Amino acid sequence: MRDLKSPTLDKSHDTAPVKSWDLLTFDRLLTAPVIHIIYWSGLGLIILAGFAVVGAAVGLTLRGDGIAEKLIAFPALVIGALIVLIMALLWRALCEFYVAIFRISDDLRALRETERPEA
């Protein structure tokens, strides 16, 4: 019986040198490493949005003269923080989806290579 080890656990194909022909024929995909860079960049922007929410709530509190502004600032801070948290979770899910799609592609390529008859 053949050893059908999951290619996602076997990282030996990731350390192989990238040949220019593999890049031109799309035999090796570069999107998976790029997704990690995109994820961290997007997460940084979401964190900046979180700082903006905190700054807006503090600014609303400091700028307002009455108690109404102070009462509005706290719910704005809480709702803004929840929105930032939801954005971070959705961003993570979207990036994980793309990584899963490309891992499925790697798995299918590995299965196709194991199914080829050796001549």
C-alpha positions as CSV (number, residue, x, y, z in Angstrom):
1,M,0.0,0.0,0.0
2,R,1.2,3.5,-0.8
3,D,2.2,6.0,1.7
4,L,-0.3,8.8,1.3
5,K,1.1,11.2,3.7
6,S,-0.6,14.6,3.7
7,P,1.6,17.1,1.8
8,T,0.6,19.8,4.3
9,L,2.5,18.0,7.0
10,D,5.4,17.2,4.7
11,K,7.2,20.5,4.3
12,S,10.0,19.1,2.1
13,H,8.4,20.6,-1.1
14,D,8.6,24.1,0.5
15,T,12.3,24.0,0.9
16,A,13.1,23.1,-2.6
17,P,14.7,25.8,-4.7
18,V,12.2,27.7,-6.8
19,K,12.9,27.2,-10.5
20,S,11.9,30.0,-12.9
21,W,10.1,27.4,-15.1
22,D,7.9,26.4,-12.1
23,L,7.0,30.0,-11.7
24,L,6.2,30.5,-15.4
25,T,4.1,27.4,-15.6
26,F,2.3,27.9,-12.3
27,D,3.6,24.5,-11.0
28,R,4.6,26.2,-7.8
29,L,2.3,28.9,-6.3
30,L,3.7,31.9,-4.5
31,T,0.4,33.1,-3.1
32,A,0.6,31.2,0.2
33,P,3.6,33.1,1.6
34,V,2.2,36.3,0.3
35,I,-1.0,35.8,2.1
36,H,0.9,35.9,5.4
37,I,2.3,39.3,4.6
38,I,-1.1,40.5,3.5
39,Y,-2.7,39.2,6.8
40,W,-0.2,41.0,9.0
41,S,-0.6,44.2,7.0
42,G,-4.3,44.1,7.3
43,L,-4.2,43.3,11.0
44,G,-1.9,46.3,11.5
45,L,-4.5,48.5,9.7
46,I,-7.3,47.0,12.0
47,I,-5.2,47.8,15.0
48,L,-4.8,51.4,13.8
49,A,-8.6,51.5,13.5
50,G,-8.8,50.4,17.1
51,F,-6.5,53.3,18.1
52,A,-8.7,55.6,16.2
53,V,-11.8,54.4,18.0
54,V,-10.1,54.9,21.4
55,G,-8.9,58.4,20.3
56,A,-12.4,59.3,19.1
57,A,-14.0,58.2,22.4
58,V,-11.4,60.2,24.4
59,G,-11.7,63.2,22.2
60,L,-15.5,63.1,22.6
61,T,-15.1,63.0,26.3
62,L,-12.6,65.8,26.5
63,R,-14.3,68.1,24.0
64,G,-17.8,67.8,25.5
65,D,-18.9,70.2,28.2
66,G,-21.9,68.3,29.5
67,I,-22.5,64.9,30.9
68,A,-24.2,63.8,27.7
69,E,-20.9,63.6,25.8
70,K,-19.3,61.6,28.5
71,L,-22.3,59.2,28.5
72,I,-22.1,58.8,24.8
73,A,-18.3,58.3,24.7
74,F,-18.4,55.0,26.8
75,P,-20.8,53.1,24.5
76,A,-19.0,54.5,21.5
77,L,-15.8,53.1,22.9
78,V,-17.3,49.7,23.6
79,I,-19.1,49.4,20.3
80,G,-16.1,50.5,18.4
81,A,-13.9,48.0,20.2
82,L,-16.4,45.2,19.4
83,I,-16.4,46.2,15.7
84,V,-12.6,46.2,15.6
85,L,-12.6,42.7,17.2
86,I,-15.2,41.4,14.7
87,M,-13.1,42.9,11.9
88,A,-10.0,41.2,13.1
89,L,-11.8,37.8,13.3
90,L,-13.3,38.2,9.9
91,W,-10.0,39.2,8.4
92,R,-8.4,36.1,10.0
93,A,-11.2,33.9,8.6
94,L,-10.8,35.4,5.1
95,C,-7.0,34.9,5.1
96,E,-7.4,31.3,6.5
97,F,-9.8,30.6,3.7
98,Y,-7.3,31.6,1.1
99,V,-4.5,29.6,2.7
100,A,-6.9,26.5,2.8
101,I,-7.6,26.9,-0.9
102,F,-3.9,27.0,-1.8
103,R,-3.2,24.0,0.5
104,I,-6.0,22.1,-1.3
105,S,-4.2,22.9,-4.5
106,D,-0.9,21.6,-3.1
107,D,-2.6,18.4,-1.9
108,L,-4.2,17.8,-5.3
109,R,-0.8,18.4,-7.0
110,A,0.8,15.9,-4.6
111,L,-1.9,13.3,-5.2
112,R,-1.6,13.8,-8.9
113,E,2.2,13.2,-8.7
114,T,1.7,10.0,-6.6
115,E,-0.9,8.7,-9.1
116,R,1.4,9.0,-12.1
117,P,2.8,5.6,-13.2
118,E,6.5,5.5,-12.8
119,A,8.1,4.6,-16.2
